[in-house]
Amino acid sequence: MTVSAPVRTTNPDRTTDVDSTANAESTESTARATPQPTGRRPRRTDADGMAVASFVLGLVGLLVFNIVLGPCALVLGTLALARSTKRRGRAWLGLSLGAADLIVLAALVIADGTVSWSIGG
């Protein structure tokens, strides 16, 4: 048998005597009902970052590493749109630039038989 002594709690409105076991039970139920912060940003902010990253990777991929950056731009743009980003235009630009990266890669492979740019002939 557990014996608990009354605990005096002070509330700005009033002072009451509360049984400590009842207080512990109500604290437990409140802790379960209240969601705890996880330290992560909202999911929409992540999607906005993905849209911008898709655009930047697609743009840079036109010049260098189009074999890697093109598919990355496509994946990030698709994920950003799937997570309903506010920056839908950038996500669509990232998708189109990622596809353009792969088209440039295919044109380079067909024309020169290589996957790299050659400016000097």
N, C-alpha and C positions, 0 to 999 in steps of 0.2 A: 504494500500500500504506500502510495506516495502522498506525502503531506506537503502542501505548498502554502507559503505564507503570502498574505496579500501584499501587492506591490503598489506603492503610491505613485501615480503618474500625474504630471502636471500638464494641463492643456491650457492654452491661453484663455479659453472661454470658461473653463471650470476645472476643478481638481476632483478626481474620483479615485476610489479604491477599486483595483482590478485584480482578479485572481491571476497569478502568473501563468498557470497552465492554459487558461483561456486566452491570455495574451499571446502565448507562444503559438497556439493553434491558429489564431487569427493572423499572426504574422506569417506563418507558413502558407496559409491559403492566399494571402495577398502576394507573397513572393511568387507563388505559382501562377497567379493570374496576370501579374505585371510582366510584360516582356522586358528582358534585360538588353541593354545596348551591346551590340557585338563589336563595335569599333569599325564597321565597314560603312562605306558610303552607299547611298541608294543605288539601286540597279540601273536607273535611268542615267545617272552620271557616268557609270561605267560604259553604257551604250553610247553616250555622246563622245567619250574618249575613243571608243572603237571606231566611230564614224570618222573622226579626225585622223586617227592613225591609218585607217584605210585609205583616205585621200592622200596623205603624205607618202605612204609606202607606194601607192600606185604612181604618183608623180615622180618620185625618185627612181622607181623601177623602170621608167622609160629610158633612163640614162645608164644605170648600172644595176647589175644583179637581177635582171628581169625574170630569170628562171626561179628565183626565190621570192622576190618581193611581189610579183604578180599574183601568185596564188595566196600569199598572205593578205594582200589587199582584198582579194575576192572573199576570203573567209571572214575577215573582220567586218567588211561591209555587209555581208549577209547576216552575221551575228548582231550587228548594230540595228539593222532593220527588223530582225526577229524580236529584239528586245525593245522595240518601239522608241527609238531615239528621237529627240527633238530636232536633230540635225540630219534630217532625211536627205537633203540635197547633197551634203558631203558624203553620206553613205553611198548614194547612187553614183556620185562622181568617182568614189573609190572603187566601186564595182566596175564602172566603165574603164577607168584607167588600169585596173588589174587585168581586164580582158584585153586592153590595148597592149599591155606588157607582153602577154602571151602571143598576141598577133605579131608584134615586133620580133619576138623570139623565133616564131615560126618562119617569118620572112628572112631573118638572118640565117637560119639553118638551111633554108632552101637556096638562098642566093650564094652564100659563101661556104656553106658546109661547116660553119662554126657558130658558137653561141656568144661571141663577143663582137663589139664594135671595132671597125678598123677605119679610122678617119683618113689616114695618109695613103691609101690606094694600094 
